[in-house]
Amino acid sequence: MSKFLLMMWMAVGASWASSIYQVQFVGTFGEGAFAFTFGANGQPLEQSLTGLTLRGKISIVMDALPGPTSVTEFVTSYETIGSSPLWLQNAEFSVDGFSGFANGLFESGPYFLESVPVPAGGTAGEPSAYEQRFGVLESLNALQLGLIVKDVWTNPAVLDFQNSGVWNLNAQGLSGTPYNPQTGQFQAISGTPSFSTGFVRYQRIRSVNNVTLPGFTMIENTFIQGSFSASSVTGEVVVPEPGTWWALAGGLGGIVLLRRRG
């Protein structure tokens, strides 16, 4: 079993016994948001994302959330840094009405902010980084989420690989706070924030040898970046059914095998 499959299997097994707190939001990209890639001839291609709808989802394994790293009169925050997801089950976002580019090397989404382990026979270019931040501000009914992911590696099939993602969301004035530090309990939230800021960035660069044209390198370069404001935020406790986890594990395994064969 590959290292990636083993990690996913362990994550699924650990999450099976735990409830998930899932936050979803809908927002709008602001000025300057854009997508970028290189065309087949090496020319730069760029599209504006300003005004487009952004949808995001982040799931937290409640039992895995550590104790707070800081507690003040304003905010209670939790922060972990490591080489693998610790309390985050998944994070993703998508852009409505965005079909990407007429370029098969560009991913049109959804974009998953996840750590990609070094494959068998690969060499890590630098240590993987996985930073997770979660904070609540009780006085303003505020939610703060932050995630940074970065991987750099090479292996015989992929000459160079870089994967990075950043996601920040600050939403205030919701129906309640998502987490009570005093009781350690999560609770449902919903509503239109009275104030919201956010930022997402996703980049994946991968170069591989083109088997049909020896000596020619094919490069994937997917880059999405922009600030946004959330118009709707919801949070709820989700208890997955055991059968769902088994199906998810099998599906993830199939996807990984297809990617490896590709």
Backbone as JSON, one array per atom type, in Angstrom:
{
  "sequence": "MSKFLLMMWMAVGASWASSIYQVQFVGTFGEGAFAFTFGANGQPLEQSLTGLTLRGKISIVMDALPGPTSVTEFVTSYETIGSSPLWLQNAEFSVDGFSGFANGLFESGPYFLESVPVPAGGTAGEPSAYEQRFGVLESLNALQLGLIVKDVWTNPAVLDFQNSGVWNLNAQGLSGTPYNPQTGQFQAISGTPSFSTGFVRYQRIRSVNNVTLPGFTMIENTFIQGSFSASSVTGEVVVPEPGTWWALAGGLGGIVLLRRRG",
  "N": [[0.85, -1.2, 0.0], [0.57, 2.22, -0.86], [2.3, 5.1, 0.48], [0.67, 7.34, 0.5], [-1.94, 6.26, 0.31], [-1.95, 4.83, 2.7], [-1.82, 6.87, 4.59], [-4.25, 8.19, 4.03], [-6.03, 6.15, 4.64], [-5.57, 5.87, 7.37], [-6.41, 8.37, 8.2], [-9.12, 8.29, 7.52], [-9.94, 6.18, 9.16], [-9.44, 7.29, 11.68], [-11.21, 9.39, 11.65], [-13.63, 8.15, 11.52], [-14.66, 7.45, 14.01], [-15.18, 9.88, 15.04], [-17.05, 12.9, 15.28], [-17.74, 15.42, 12.84], [-17.13, 18.84, 12.38], [-18.48, 20.97, 10.19], [-17.89, 23.67, 8.13], [-19.33, 25.87, 5.84], [-19.25, 28.24, 3.19], [-20.37, 31.02, 1.2], [-19.21, 33.37, -1.07], [-17.92, 36.42, -2.59], [-15.55, 37.23, -5.03], [-13.18, 39.88, -4.82], [-11.8, 42.98, -6.18], [-9.01, 42.51, -8.3], [-8.69, 39.75, -8.04], [-7.65, 36.74, -9.6], [-6.94, 34.24, -12.15], [-4.26, 32.23, -13.35], [-2.07, 30.9, -15.82], [0.23, 29.08, -17.96], [0.27, 28.92, -21.51], [0.26, 26.4, -24.18], [2.32, 27.16, -25.81], [3.97, 28.47, -24.14], [3.18, 31.04, -23.57], [1.92, 33.57, -21.33], [-1.22, 33.26, -19.67], [-4.12, 34.8, -18.49], [-6.98, 35.33, -16.39], [-9.57, 37.37, -15.13], [-11.12, 37.13, -11.96], [-12.77, 38.71, -10.57], [-15.74, 39.56, -8.97], [-16.9, 37.07, -9.33], [-18.57, 34.18, -7.97], [-17.59, 32.53, -5.06], [-17.22, 29.42, -3.48], [-16.84, 27.63, -0.49], [-15.62, 24.99, 1.66], [-14.91, 23.55, 4.76], [-13.77, 21.06, 6.95], [-13.66, 19.96, 10.25], [-12.13, 17.73, 12.46], [-13.52, 17.08, 15.36], [-12.74, 15.79, 17.77], [-10.03, 15.78, 17.53], [-9.09, 18.32, 17.82], [-6.75, 20.37, 19.36], [-5.76, 21.67, 22.63], [-6.27, 25.18, 23.36], [-3.96, 27.53, 21.94], [-3.69, 30.13, 22.56], [-5.35, 32.4, 24.69], [-7.28, 35.15, 25.1], [-8.92, 38.19, 26.15], [-10.2, 38.83, 23.89], [-10.06, 36.83, 21.88], [-10.08, 33.28, 21.35], [-7.77, 30.99, 20.35], [-6.54, 28.33, 18.24], [-3.81, 26.49, 17.18], [-1.85, 24.56, 15.01], [1.1, 23.08, 13.72], [2.62, 21.1, 11.32], [3.62, 18.17, 9.39], [1.5, 16.91, 8.28], [-2.11, 16.64, 7.99], [-3.72, 17.51, 11.0], [-5.98, 18.15, 12.71], [-7.67, 18.85, 10.8], [-9.99, 17.73, 8.45], [-10.71, 18.08, 5.75], [-10.39, 20.6, 3.18], [-11.69, 22.81, 0.83], [-12.35, 24.7, -2.19], [-14.38, 26.29, -4.7], [-15.13, 27.9, -7.87], [-17.82, 29.56, -9.16], [-19.03, 29.37, -12.49], [-16.57, 29.44, -13.7], [-14.58, 28.17, -16.1], [-12.0, 27.66, -16.48], [-9.04, 27.47, -18.49], [-8.4, 27.11, -22.04], [-6.63, 24.89, -21.91], [-5.15, 21.99, -21.24], [-3.49, 21.55, -19.1], [-4.27, 22.95, -16.95], [-6.02, 23.16, -13.92], [-9.44, 23.38, -13.41], [-10.86, 23.34, -11.09], [-12.92, 21.73, -8.48], [-10.74, 23.16, -5.92], [-8.51, 21.61, -3.86], [-7.18, 21.99, -0.72], [-4.7, 20.38, 0.34], [-2.24, 18.25, 1.79], [0.3, 16.73, -0.13], [1.82, 13.78, -0.08], [5.26, 12.71, -0.45], [5.89, 10.59, -3.16], [6.56, 7.02, -3.55], [9.95, 6.33, -4.05], [10.52, 8.95, -4.44], [11.93, 12.25, -3.83], [12.08, 14.58, -1.31], [11.93, 18.04, -1.75], [11.99, 20.01, 0.15], [11.06, 20.28, 3.63], [7.67, 19.32, 4.22], [4.92, 21.52, 4.8], [2.29, 22.18, 6.99], [-0.01, 24.08, 8.19], [-2.45, 24.9, 10.54], [-5.14, 26.85, 11.61], [-7.54, 27.94, 13.95], [-10.02, 29.93, 15.25], [-12.09, 31.63, 17.68], [-14.23, 34.34, 18.41], [-15.95, 35.37, 20.9], [-17.39, 37.66, 21.76], [-18.1, 39.02, 19.46], [-19.39, 37.13, 18.0], [-17.77, 35.66, 16.17], [-15.93, 33.92, 13.65], [-12.86, 32.46, 12.83], [-10.73, 31.14, 10.43], [-7.86, 29.45, 9.26], [-5.43, 28.25, 6.94], [-2.51, 26.77, 5.74], [-0.72, 25.16, 3.26], [2.02, 23.33, 1.97], [4.06, 21.65, -0.33], [6.96, 20.22, -1.74], [8.51, 18.27, -4.09], [10.3, 15.66, -5.92], [10.31, 12.97, -8.3], [10.98, 9.93, -10.21], [8.96, 9.95, -12.24], [7.68, 12.42, -12.11], [9.23, 15.34, -12.69], [9.53, 17.79, -11.3], [7.7, 19.01, -8.55], [5.39, 21.15, -7.08], [3.25, 22.2, -4.58], [0.89, 24.25, -3.16], [-1.18, 26.0, -0.83], [-3.35, 28.49, 0.47], [-5.67, 29.64, 2.79], [-7.85, 31.85, 4.26], [-10.36, 32.95, 6.46], [-12.49, 35.28, 7.89], [-15.22, 35.91, 9.72], [-17.81, 37.81, 11.07], [-20.5, 38.51, 13.4], [-22.41, 36.44, 13.26], [-25.02, 33.92, 13.76], [-24.3, 32.83, 16.11], [-21.5, 31.67, 18.13], [-19.16, 29.33, 16.77], [-17.87, 27.58, 18.44], [-17.5, 26.8, 21.82], [-15.21, 27.69, 24.08], [-15.21, 27.3, 26.83], [-16.88, 25.12, 27.39], [-16.08, 23.31, 25.49], [-17.64, 22.55, 23.38], [-19.07, 22.26, 20.11], [-21.27, 24.19, 18.06], [-24.2, 24.88, 16.06], [-24.1, 27.35, 13.46], [-25.15, 30.14, 11.49], [-25.95, 32.41, 8.81], [-25.76, 35.81, 7.48], [-22.76, 37.43, 7.47], [-21.96, 40.34, 9.42], [-19.62, 41.53, 9.03], [-16.93, 40.66, 6.97], [-13.95, 39.16, 5.84], [-11.67, 37.63, 3.57], [-9.31, 35.35, 2.06], [-7.91, 33.5, -0.58], [-5.56, 31.25, -1.99], [-4.25, 29.2, -4.44], [-1.91, 27.01, -5.78], [-0.37, 24.96, -8.14], [2.37, 23.39, -9.47], [3.77, 21.37, -11.86], [6.09, 19.4, -13.52], [6.71, 17.21, -16.2], [8.22, 14.65, -18.21], [7.59, 14.59, -21.67], [6.38, 11.9, -23.27], [5.85, 11.52, -25.93], [7.3, 13.37, -27.29], [10.44, 13.28, -27.07], [12.68, 14.76, -24.79], [11.22, 17.02, -24.49], [9.51, 18.96, -22.15], [6.53, 18.8, -20.31], [4.49, 21.1, -18.63], [2.5, 21.73, -15.85], [0.7, 24.41, -14.59], [-1.15, 25.76, -12.32], [-2.83, 28.46, -11.02], [-4.52, 30.29, -8.68], [-5.86, 33.14, -7.18], [-7.01, 35.47, -4.75], [-8.82, 38.03, -2.92], [-11.81, 37.92, -0.9], [-15.24, 38.43, 0.11], [-17.5, 37.08, 2.43], [-20.87, 36.15, 1.96], [-22.6, 34.43, 3.08], [-22.54, 32.16, 5.73], [-22.33, 29.0, 7.18], [-22.39, 26.55, 9.77], [-22.14, 23.28, 11.03], [-22.61, 20.29, 12.97], [-21.6, 17.21, 11.79], [-22.28, 13.83, 11.57], [-20.81, 11.2, 10.28], [-22.0, 8.28, 8.54], [-20.99, 4.89, 9.12], [-20.92, 3.27, 6.78], [-20.66, 5.18, 4.82], [-18.07, 6.09, 5.23], [-16.58, 3.81, 4.51], [-17.18, 3.67, 1.79], [-16.11, 6.11, 0.98], [-13.4, 5.73, 1.54], [-12.78, 3.67, -0.29], [-13.34, 4.99, -2.68], [-11.45, 7.08, -2.63], [-9.13, 5.59, -2.76], [-9.37, 4.51, -5.34], [-9.25, 6.85, -6.87], [-6.63, 7.69, -6.32], [-5.13, 5.59, -7.43], [-5.81, 5.85, -10.12], [-4.7, 8.36, -10.62], [-2.0, 7.77, -10.25], [-1.57, 5.97, -12.33], [-2.04, 7.63, -14.43]],
  "CA": [[0.0, 0.0, 0.0], [1.41, 3.4, -0.96], [2.32, 5.96, 1.65], [-0.49, 8.21, 0.43], [-3.1, 5.46, 0.66], [-1.88, 4.5, 4.12], [-2.18, 8.07, 5.34], [-5.67, 8.44, 3.87], [-6.75, 5.11, 5.37], [-5.47, 6.21, 8.79], [-7.25, 9.54, 8.43], [-10.51, 7.85, 7.49], [-10.18, 5.39, 10.36], [-9.48, 8.16, 12.84], [-12.38, 10.25, 11.57], [-14.83, 7.34, 11.61], [-15.19, 7.47, 15.36], [-15.32, 11.27, 15.45], [-17.97, 13.77, 14.56], [-17.08, 16.45, 12.05], [-17.76, 20.15, 12.33], [-18.31, 21.4, 8.8], [-18.21, 25.07, 7.85], [-19.46, 26.18, 4.43], [-19.51, 29.65, 2.97], [-20.51, 31.54, -0.15], [-18.68, 34.72, -1.08], [-17.67, 37.06, -3.89], [-14.19, 37.71, -5.22], [-13.04, 41.32, -4.95], [-10.93, 43.49, -7.23], [-7.66, 41.96, -8.37], [-8.67, 38.29, -8.02], [-7.35, 36.27, -10.95], [-6.39, 32.9, -12.4], [-3.1, 32.37, -14.25], [-1.35, 29.7, -16.24], [0.98, 29.24, -19.2], [-0.28, 28.19, -22.63], [1.09, 25.36, -24.75], [3.5, 27.77, -26.41], [4.72, 29.18, -23.12], [2.7, 32.39, -23.36], [1.12, 33.69, -20.11], [-2.67, 33.4, -19.83], [-4.7, 35.28, -17.24], [-8.39, 35.69, -16.39], [-10.04, 38.03, -13.92], [-12.17, 36.44, -11.2], [-13.5, 39.73, -9.85], [-17.19, 39.49, -9.05], [-17.39, 35.7, -9.42], [-18.97, 33.57, -6.71], [-16.66, 31.57, -4.47], [-17.85, 28.54, -2.5], [-15.82, 26.9, 0.25], [-16.03, 24.04, 2.69], [-13.81, 23.07, 5.59], [-14.28, 20.11, 7.93], [-12.77, 19.82, 11.4], [-12.32, 16.55, 13.32], [-13.68, 17.74, 16.65], [-11.98, 15.12, 18.82], [-8.59, 15.98, 17.31], [-8.73, 19.71, 18.06], [-5.94, 20.43, 20.59], [-6.08, 22.77, 23.52], [-5.97, 26.48, 22.75], [-2.59, 28.03, 22.04], [-3.76, 31.46, 23.15], [-6.66, 32.81, 25.18], [-7.29, 36.53, 25.54], [-10.29, 38.68, 26.32], [-10.77, 39.05, 22.57], [-10.14, 35.67, 21.0], [-9.48, 32.0, 21.72], [-7.26, 30.45, 19.08], [-5.92, 27.01, 18.23], [-2.87, 26.48, 16.06], [-0.95, 23.42, 14.93], [1.99, 23.1, 12.58], [3.24, 19.8, 11.14], [3.79, 17.72, 8.01], [0.3, 16.2, 7.87], [-3.3, 17.22, 8.63], [-3.82, 17.07, 12.39], [-7.39, 18.14, 13.08], [-8.44, 19.21, 9.61], [-10.31, 16.57, 7.62], [-10.56, 18.51, 4.36], [-10.7, 22.0, 2.87], [-11.77, 22.96, -0.62], [-13.18, 25.79, -2.68], [-14.65, 26.27, -6.13], [-15.54, 29.19, -8.41], [-18.95, 29.4, -10.07], [-18.93, 29.96, -13.82], [-15.19, 29.51, -14.17], [-14.27, 26.93, -16.81], [-10.55, 27.53, -16.62], [-8.47, 27.89, -19.76], [-8.32, 26.09, -23.08], [-5.29, 24.39, -21.62], [-5.33, 20.77, -20.49], [-2.6, 21.49, -17.95], [-4.8, 23.83, -15.9], [-7.14, 22.59, -13.18], [-10.51, 24.36, -13.29], [-11.46, 23.21, -9.77], [-12.63, 22.44, -7.24], [-9.34, 23.18, -5.48], [-8.39, 20.98, -2.55], [-5.99, 22.38, 0.02], [-4.31, 19.16, 1.02], [-0.83, 17.9, 1.68], [0.54, 15.64, -1.07], [3.05, 13.12, 0.38], [6.27, 12.32, -1.43], [5.6, 9.22, -3.6], [7.63, 6.03, -3.44], [11.05, 6.64, -4.95], [10.65, 10.39, -4.6], [12.82, 12.98, -2.95], [11.47, 15.83, -0.86], [12.76, 19.2, -1.99], [12.05, 20.69, 1.43], [10.04, 19.7, 4.51], [6.29, 19.71, 3.99], [4.38, 22.42, 5.81], [0.84, 22.09, 7.11], [-0.38, 24.94, 9.31], [-3.9, 24.97, 10.72], [-5.53, 27.81, 12.64], [-8.97, 28.02, 14.19], [-10.23, 30.86, 16.35], [-13.44, 32.14, 17.9], [-14.33, 35.61, 19.13], [-17.3, 35.24, 21.44], [-18.1, 38.94, 21.9], [-18.59, 39.44, 18.15], [-19.89, 35.96, 17.29], [-16.87, 35.62, 15.02], [-15.23, 32.69, 13.29], [-11.62, 32.67, 12.09], [-10.13, 29.9, 9.94], [-6.65, 29.66, 8.47], [-4.78, 27.02, 6.51], [-1.4, 26.9, 4.8], [-0.19, 23.86, 2.85], [3.09, 23.44, 0.98], [4.86, 20.45, -0.6], [7.89, 20.3, -2.88], [9.24, 17.01, -4.23], [10.56, 15.14, -7.25], [10.47, 11.53, -8.39], [11.31, 9.62, -11.62], [7.89, 10.27, -13.19], [7.43, 13.86, -12.04], [10.53, 15.97, -12.52], [9.42, 18.75, -10.2], [6.33, 19.16, -8.07], [5.18, 22.12, -6.01], [1.85, 22.31, -4.25], [0.72, 25.15, -2.02], [-2.5, 26.58, -0.7], [-3.59, 29.38, 1.6], [-7.08, 29.96, 2.95], [-8.19, 32.57, 5.48], [-11.73, 33.44, 6.51], [-12.88, 35.97, 9.11], [-16.63, 36.27, 9.6], [-18.34, 38.29, 12.34], [-21.93, 38.81, 13.44], [-23.22, 35.29, 12.86], [-26.1, 33.6, 14.69], [-23.68, 32.38, 17.35], [-20.11, 31.27, 17.95], [-19.13, 27.92, 16.4], [-17.2, 26.73, 19.42], [-17.46, 27.38, 23.15], [-13.98, 27.22, 24.72], [-15.46, 26.92, 28.21], [-17.5, 23.79, 27.43], [-15.49, 22.43, 24.49], [-18.71, 22.08, 22.51], [-19.35, 22.94, 18.86], [-22.68, 24.44, 17.88], [-24.56, 25.33, 14.72], [-24.11, 28.77, 13.17], [-25.6, 30.44, 10.14], [-26.32, 33.8, 8.62], [-24.95, 36.72, 6.68], [-21.86, 38.16, 8.38], [-21.99, 41.8, 9.41], [-18.3, 41.91, 8.52], [-16.23, 39.46, 6.51], [-12.8, 39.25, 4.96], [-11.13, 36.32, 3.26], [-8.28, 35.28, 1.03], [-7.54, 32.16, -1.0], [-4.53, 31.1, -3.02], [-3.96, 27.8, -4.75], [-0.95, 26.89, -6.86], [0.25, 23.65, -8.36], [3.31, 23.37, -10.59], [4.27, 20.01, -12.04], [6.73, 19.19, -14.82], [6.93, 15.8, -16.53], [8.73, 14.42, -19.56], [6.6, 14.25, -22.69], [6.85, 10.64, -23.87], [5.69, 11.56, -27.39], [8.34, 14.26, -27.81], [11.59, 13.15, -26.18], [13.43, 15.98, -24.52], [10.3, 18.13, -24.28], [8.9, 18.87, -20.83], [5.19, 19.35, -20.16], [4.4, 21.77, -17.34], [1.2, 22.17, -15.35], [0.82, 25.56, -13.69], [-2.47, 26.24, -11.94], [-2.66, 29.51, -10.02], [-5.76, 31.01, -8.36], [-5.59, 33.99, -6.02], [-7.86, 36.64, -4.62], [-9.55, 38.33, -1.69], [-13.25, 37.77, -1.07], [-16.08, 38.67, 1.28], [-18.51, 36.03, 2.52], [-22.24, 36.62, 2.08], [-23.33, 33.41, 3.83], [-21.67, 31.21, 6.44], [-23.04, 28.03, 8.0], [-21.57, 25.55, 10.44], [-22.96, 22.26, 11.67], [-21.97, 19.03, 13.34], [-21.96, 16.14, 10.87], [-21.87, 12.51, 12.05], [-20.83, 10.31, 9.1], [-22.38, 6.88, 8.7], [-19.86, 3.99, 8.85], [-20.91, 2.84, 5.38], [-20.16, 6.3, 4.02], [-16.6, 6.12, 5.34], [-16.02, 2.73, 3.71], [-17.29, 4.07, 0.38], [-15.16, 7.2, 0.77], [-12.06, 5.16, 1.51], [-12.62, 2.98, -1.56], [-13.3, 5.98, -3.75], [-10.16, 7.77, -2.6], [-8.12, 4.66, -3.25], [-9.49, 4.44, -6.79], [-8.74, 8.09, -7.46], [-5.17, 7.7, -6.22], [-4.59, 4.65, -8.4], [-5.95, 6.45, -11.44], [-3.7, 9.42, -10.74], [-0.67, 7.17, -10.39], [-1.46, 5.4, -13.68], [-1.99, 8.73, -15.37]],
  "C": [[0.88, 1.24, 0.0], [1.31, 4.22, 0.31], [1.08, 6.85, 1.68], [-1.75, 7.46, 0.85], [-3.13, 5.14, 2.14], [-2.3, 5.69, 4.97], [-3.67, 8.35, 5.25], [-6.48, 7.41, 4.66], [-6.73, 5.4, 6.87], [-6.37, 7.39, 9.12], [-8.72, 9.16, 8.47], [-10.85, 7.07, 8.75], [-10.31, 6.26, 11.59], [-10.75, 9.0, 12.85], [-13.68, 9.47, 11.78], [-15.5, 7.49, 12.98], [-15.48, 8.89, 15.84], [-16.39, 11.97, 14.63], [-17.16, 14.87, 13.88], [-17.86, 17.75, 12.18], [-17.45, 20.73, 10.96], [-18.8, 22.84, 8.62], [-18.27, 25.25, 6.33], [-19.75, 27.67, 4.28], [-19.7, 29.93, 1.49], [-20.03, 32.99, -0.11], [-18.47, 35.23, -2.5], [-16.24, 37.56, -3.95], [-14.19, 39.23, -5.4], [-12.11, 41.69, -6.1], [-9.55, 42.83, -7.14], [-7.58, 40.45, -8.32], [-8.47, 37.77, -9.44], [-6.91, 34.81, -10.95], [-5.31, 33.05, -13.46], [-2.56, 31.0, -14.61], [-0.5, 30.05, -17.46], [0.34, 28.39, -20.29], [0.71, 27.17, -23.17], [2.37, 25.91, -25.37], [4.32, 28.57, -25.42], [4.23, 30.59, -22.86], [1.85, 32.45, -22.09], [-0.35, 33.91, -20.44], [-3.25, 33.79, -18.48], [-6.17, 35.63, -17.42], [-8.75, 36.34, -15.07], [-11.14, 37.19, -13.27], [-13.03, 37.43, -10.42], [-15.0, 39.61, -10.06], [-17.74, 38.08, -9.13], [-17.67, 35.14, -8.02], [-17.99, 32.48, -6.3], [-17.41, 30.74, -3.44], [-16.76, 27.71, -1.81], [-16.41, 25.98, 1.29], [-14.8, 23.58, 3.45], [-14.4, 22.19, 6.68], [-13.23, 19.85, 9.0], [-13.12, 18.56, 12.17], [-12.35, 17.06, 14.76], [-12.82, 17.11, 17.75], [-10.48, 15.36, 18.72], [-8.15, 17.41, 17.58], [-7.95, 19.8, 19.37], [-6.42, 21.53, 21.51], [-5.68, 24.09, 22.89], [-4.52, 26.89, 22.97], [-2.56, 29.43, 22.63], [-5.19, 31.77, 23.54], [-6.53, 34.24, 25.69], [-8.73, 36.97, 25.75], [-10.98, 38.88, 24.98], [-10.99, 37.76, 21.78], [-9.52, 34.44, 21.66], [-9.04, 31.34, 20.43], [-6.53, 29.13, 19.31], [-5.01, 26.95, 17.01], [-1.98, 25.25, 16.14], [-0.15, 23.5, 13.64], [2.66, 21.73, 12.49], [3.36, 19.44, 9.68], [2.6, 16.92, 7.51], [-0.91, 16.86, 8.53], [-3.47, 16.64, 10.03], [-5.27, 17.04, 12.87], [-8.28, 18.54, 11.91], [-8.72, 17.96, 8.77], [-10.22, 16.91, 6.15], [-10.88, 19.99, 4.24], [-10.69, 22.13, 1.36], [-12.55, 24.22, -0.97], [-13.34, 25.66, -4.18], [-15.14, 27.65, -6.55], [-16.65, 28.96, -9.42], [-18.67, 30.06, -11.41], [-17.52, 30.07, -14.36], [-14.8, 28.17, -14.8], [-12.77, 26.74, -17.0], [-10.09, 28.08, -17.96], [-8.56, 26.76, -20.78], [-6.92, 25.49, -23.03], [-5.45, 23.17, -20.73], [-4.46, 20.65, -19.27], [-3.08, 22.36, -16.8], [-5.99, 23.15, -15.24], [-8.21, 23.66, -12.99], [-11.27, 24.25, -11.97], [-12.43, 22.04, -9.7], [-11.18, 22.27, -6.81], [-9.27, 22.67, -4.04], [-7.07, 21.4, -1.9], [-5.57, 21.2, 0.88], [-2.82, 18.92, 0.82], [-0.69, 16.69, 0.76], [1.86, 14.97, -0.69], [3.99, 12.78, -0.76], [6.0, 10.87, -1.85], [6.81, 8.31, -3.42], [8.72, 6.34, -4.47], [11.29, 8.12, -5.14], [11.61, 10.99, -3.59], [12.17, 14.31, -2.59], [12.43, 16.98, -1.11], [12.97, 20.02, -0.73], [10.96, 20.1, 2.31], [8.65, 20.22, 4.18], [5.82, 20.62, 5.13], [2.86, 22.31, 5.81], [0.46, 22.86, 8.37], [-1.89, 25.09, 9.36], [-4.22, 25.93, 11.86], [-7.06, 27.9, 12.72], [-9.18, 28.92, 15.39], [-11.68, 31.28, 16.47], [-13.35, 33.41, 18.72], [-15.75, 35.72, 19.63], [-18.06, 36.56, 21.43], [-18.69, 39.42, 20.58], [-19.19, 38.29, 17.35], [-19.08, 35.74, 16.02], [-16.2, 34.26, 14.89], [-13.98, 33.06, 12.49], [-11.04, 31.32, 11.71], [-8.9, 30.23, 9.11], [-5.97, 28.35, 8.15], [-3.67, 27.35, 5.53], [-0.84, 25.51, 4.52], [0.93, 24.08, 1.84], [3.86, 22.13, 0.9], [5.75, 20.71, -1.81], [8.63, 18.97, -2.94], [9.47, 16.66, -5.69], [10.54, 13.61, -7.17], [10.71, 11.18, -9.86], [10.24, 10.03, -12.62], [7.61, 11.77, -13.26], [8.75, 14.55, -11.74], [10.55, 16.94, -11.35], [7.95, 18.91, -9.84], [6.3, 20.18, -6.95], [3.68, 22.28, -5.81], [1.72, 23.24, -3.04], [-0.69, 25.72, -2.02], [-2.6, 27.42, 0.55], [-5.08, 29.69, 1.63], [-7.29, 30.64, 4.3], [-9.63, 33.06, 5.37], [-11.97, 34.07, 7.88], [-14.31, 36.45, 8.93], [-17.17, 36.64, 10.98], [-19.84, 38.55, 12.23], [-22.8, 37.69, 12.97], [-24.28, 35.01, 13.92], [-25.57, 33.15, 16.05], [-22.23, 32.07, 17.1], [-20.04, 29.77, 17.67], [-18.59, 27.0, 17.48], [-17.14, 27.48, 20.76], [-16.23, 26.86, 23.88], [-14.2, 26.75, 26.15], [-16.02, 25.5, 28.32], [-16.85, 22.8, 26.48], [-16.5, 21.88, 23.51], [-18.82, 22.93, 21.25], [-20.86, 23.14, 18.75], [-22.95, 25.01, 16.5], [-24.53, 26.85, 14.62], [-24.66, 28.96, 11.76], [-25.85, 31.94, 10.04], [-25.4, 34.56, 7.7], [-24.06, 37.52, 7.61], [-22.08, 39.67, 8.28], [-20.67, 42.35, 8.91], [-17.59, 40.63, 8.12], [-15.05, 39.83, 5.62], [-12.29, 37.83, 4.7], [-10.11, 36.4, 2.15], [-8.02, 33.82, 0.71], [-6.42, 32.23, -2.03], [-4.26, 29.62, -3.2], [-2.97, 27.78, -5.91], [-0.42, 25.47, -6.92], [1.09, 23.72, -9.61], [3.88, 21.96, -10.68], [4.88, 19.89, -13.43], [7.03, 17.71, -15.01], [7.49, 15.71, -17.94], [7.6, 14.03, -20.49], [7.09, 13.02, -23.44], [6.74, 10.67, -25.39], [6.74, 12.46, -28.05], [9.52, 14.22, -26.86], [12.34, 14.47, -26.04], [12.54, 17.19, -24.28], [9.57, 17.93, -22.97], [7.52, 19.53, -20.83], [5.06, 19.92, -18.74], [2.95, 22.14, -17.03], [1.45, 23.35, -14.42], [-0.57, 26.11, -13.44], [-2.29, 27.26, -10.83], [-3.98, 30.28, -9.89], [-5.47, 31.87, -7.14], [-6.59, 35.14, -5.97], [-8.46, 36.8, -3.24], [-11.04, 38.19, -1.95], [-13.95, 38.2, 0.21], [-17.2, 37.64, 1.26], [-19.89, 36.64, 2.71], [-23.09, 35.65, 2.89], [-22.34, 32.44, 4.46], [-22.55, 30.29, 7.28], [-22.03, 27.07, 8.62], [-22.46, 24.56, 11.14], [-22.14, 21.03, 11.98], [-22.5, 17.94, 12.43], [-21.42, 14.83, 11.43], [-21.94, 11.54, 10.89], [-21.29, 8.91, 9.46], [-21.18, 6.0, 8.4], [-19.79, 3.57, 7.4], [-20.38, 3.92, 4.47], [-18.65, 6.34, 4.05], [-15.96, 5.01, 4.51], [-16.07, 3.09, 2.22], [-16.29, 5.17, 0.06], [-13.75, 6.65, 0.66], [-11.8, 4.46, 0.18], [-12.51, 3.94, -2.71], [-11.98, 6.71, -3.8], [-9.06, 6.87, -3.13], [-8.14, 4.56, -4.76], [-8.94, 5.67, -7.47], [-7.23, 8.12, -7.44], [-4.55, 6.78, -7.26], [-4.69, 5.21, -9.8], [-4.93, 7.54, -11.66], [-2.3, 8.84, -10.97], [-0.47, 6.6, -11.8], [-1.36, 6.49, -14.72], [-0.62, 9.36, -15.41]]
}
